Amino acid sequence: MDNLTHSLMGTAVSLSCFPKFCQKSMKRTLATAVFISNIPDIDILLLFLKGREEYLFHHRGLTHSFIGLLIFFLPLLFLTKKSLKLSSLKEGFLFCATHLIFCHFFLDYLTSFGTMFFLSPQY
């Protein structure tokens, strides 16, 4: 999926599943949701740093695997707790897990390209 789809899905999930967070701070909640929903596509930096061929070779590799999910999850959990001013990590855990897994990995899995949840042979 494209980043607009991930962003819209993150916004919709925030509004429907986390209304309490949206009541506290709508802008902060939606900005955090859009950021988390798009972070696995950080491999786009390879396009600018290494070129198109390197980007296409690595896209949906490490950043779209279970290992990548674990790498992103802890920093995003603490960022969520801080940005949304949550009292417990449990709320942040649910927010991060929902947006990372449902709004990004699941949507990319539905495309014809799929994802490589278990690292591809290139790694």
Disulfide bonds with the S-S distance in Angstrom:
none
